[in-house]
Amino acid sequence: MGVTVTVLGSGSKGNAAVISSGRTRLLIDCGFSRREMTRRLQVCGMEPDALDAILITHEHSDHVAGLPRMAKGMAAPVFINEGTRTAMGAAGEALDRAESFTTGARFAVGDIEVDPFTIPHDAADPVGFVFRAEGVRIVFVTDLGYLSANVQDRLRSADCVVIESNHDLEMLKGGGYPWELKQRVLSRVGHLSNDSLAAYLADGFDGAAAHVVLAHLSENNNLPGLARMASERALAGRLFAPTLHVATQTEPLEIVL
């Protein structure tokens, strides 16, 4: 079937995705309970035991809430950098089959090459990932306050991009979040807005990706239609525009490359 990107769920209440090649399946983050993770995997025709590894981007609960129990019942190792594992405290120490990676140093799991790169977010050592398998290049980057130069460099020449489109600025500013939380979201180590992503798609995007997945939409400060509209407007007029997908909190989304 080729390489697939399956976003099991993405948003403020939980995040997880699977990158699959012909021989290898990698779970990216584990923000749902083991029961819910298993249900979503099965909806997509997968079982937890078929996963070859779990990779963690950072320690925030919507990305690791289900990790301790999920990892305990599996033979697959957990790839996590030391900063993230330490920030998880006792839950990180209790991981039996943890494999440490260094941000910026490539490694491989099965036939998938993994390149973890640093991202601007308020976590201990947060990363995005570049995956390469069967001639396909996938960039996975959510939870970042702005598109730094190193992030934009990794986004070039991708076949598929999974990227944050977290909030609508007006909804966030006029919404019910406390001022301190609004400031955090808007900061350079917060979350990427629809407008910030649209600005990149209009002026920085190289047009190589056939698929762009809008991910990590805020339940309180965004709407799928607003996120899609901002990106569609930014891409309007391109002769070859990518197919836009919007990942949701509730249902898996699968893309075959």
N, C-alpha and C positions, 0 to 999 in steps of 0.2 A: 504493500500500500504506500510505501515511501515514508518520508518524514512527516510527522504530525505534531501539531501544537494543540493541546487540549487545556483550555482554561476551565478548571473545575468550578471556580467561583472567584470573584474579585470584588472587593469593596471594603467598607469600614468594619464589617462583622466577620470577615474571614477571607483568606486568600490561599489558593493552591492551584498548581498547573502541572501538566505532564508533558515532557518533551520525549517523543518516541522516534526511534529509527527502526530499521528492520530487525535489529538484535537487542536493543537497549531501551529501557524506559526509566526516565528520571522524574521524580516528584520534586517540584519546586515549591518550597514552603508547605506548611501544614497548619493552617489557621482554623480548621474545623475539627470537631470531635472525631474519634476513630470511627464511630458508627456512621457519622455523616460523610466522612471521607470515603468509607467503604461503599456507601450507597451511591455516591457520585461516580466513583470509579466504575462500579458495576453498571450504572446507566450508560457509561461509555465502553462497555464490553471489557473492562479490566478488573483484575483482582489485586488486592494489596500484595500478595505473594509474588506477583509478576513484576513488581518494581525492583530495579537493580540498585537504586540509591535514592536518598533524600538529600536535597541541597537546600540550604537555608540562606536567605538574603540578609536578614537582620532579626533582632530579638523581640520586636514589638508583638504584642499578644495576638493581633489579627493575622500574624504570619507563623506563630509557633504554638498557639494554644493547645493544639492537639498532638504536638510532636512527641512528648514523653510517652504517652500511651501507644501512639501509632508505632513508634520506633521499637518499643519493648516487645511488641508482638510480631516483629519482622526480622528476617535475616539480613535485610539490606542495610548497609552502613549509612550513617548520617555524615555528610560533608559539611563542615561548619568551620569558620575561622575562629581563632582563639578569642578575639575581642567579643564576638557575638556569644560564644559559649560561656565566657566569664560573665557577661552581662545577664545571662539567663539564670545565674545563681545556681541553686541546688538542682533545678531542672536540667541545667546544662551539665553539671557534674555527674548526674545520674545516667547520662546517655552511655549505653554499654558499648555500642559499635560506632563511636565517633571517629571520623577521619578529618584531621586538620588540613585546611588549605590556606595558602597565603594569598591575600588580595594582590592581584597583578601577576600571579604566576599560574600558567596554564597547567591543566592536568586532564586526564582522560578517564572516563568510565565506560567500559565496553568500547563501542565504536563511535562514541560521542566525545568530541574534544570540548572542554569547558574552559572559558577564559573569564574569571571573576574580576570585575573592575570596580573601583571606588565610586560612590555616588554621594551627592550632598544631601544628607538627611540626618535628623537628630537621633542617631543611634550610635552604638559603640564603634562598629566597623562595617557599615552597610555596603552592600554590593549589588550590582547588576551582573548579568551573565551574557556572554556570547557563546552560543552553541554552534558547533560545526559537525555535520554528519551527512554522508552521501552527497557531498557537493553543495549542501544547503547551509546557509548561514542565518541563524535566528538570534535576535537581540531582545533580551528580556530586561526591562528597566522600569520599575515602579517605585513609588515612595522617594521622590526627589524634589527639592525646592526649586531648582532651576536646571537648565540644560548646560552644564559646564562644558568646557572645551574637550575634556577627555571623554565625556559621554557622547558628545556630537561626533567625535572621531570614531567611537565604537559603532555608532548608528550607520555609518557609511557602508555601502555595498551589502546591506542586509537583504535577504529574501523575504523575511518576515520580521516585523517589529511589534513587540508587546510593550506598550508605553502608557504611562499614567496620564489621565485627563480627569483630575480629581474633582475640581469644583468650578462652578460659575461664580465669578467675582461678585456680582450683585447679590446673588443668593447668599453667599457667605457673609458679605458685609451687612446685609439686612436681616440675617437669620438670628437664631436664638443662642448661638454659641457665646460663652463668656469672652470678653475682650482679649484676655490672655490667650485663649485657645485660637481665636481668630488670628492674632499676631503670630502664633506658632505656625499655623497652616500657611500663612502668607510669607513666612520668612524664607531665607535662602536655604534653610535646612528643613523646610516644611513639605508642602505638596504642590505639584504642578497644576496650574489652572488650565481650563479650556483655552483661554486666550493665549497663554504662554506656549502651549503646544501648537496652537494654530499659527502663531508667529514663526515657530520653527518650521512647520510644514510649508509655509509660504515662502520662506527665504533661505532656510538651511537644509531642508530635506533634499537628498540627491536623486530621489525618484526611483531608486533601484528596487525597493521593496514592492512585491506584488500584493502583500497583505499588511495592513496596519490595524492592530487591535487596540482599542481604547479601553484602558483598564483602571481599576481602583477608583471608580466613580463614588463620590460621597453620597450616602443615602439621604443626608440632610441638606446638602448644598449643591446638588447637581441633578440633572435629569438626562436620561439617555439621549433624548431628542436635542437638547442643548449642546451636549458634547459632540454629537454627530454633526450638527449644523455648523459649529465652529470649525471643525476640521474639513468638512465639505467645502465651505467657503474658501478656506485657505488653499485647497487643492484645485479649485475651479480654474478652468482654462488650461490645465496641463493636458498635453496630448495623451500621455500614458499615466493615469492616476491609479494609485493602489486601490484595492477593494478594502473598504472600511468595515470593521466589525466592532461591536460594542459588547464587551464582556459584562455579565451581570452577577449580582450576588447570589441569585437563586438557582440558576440553571447552567450546566456546563456548555461550553462553546468549543467546537473542534474545527480545526483547519488542516487540510491535507495539502502538502506542498509538493 
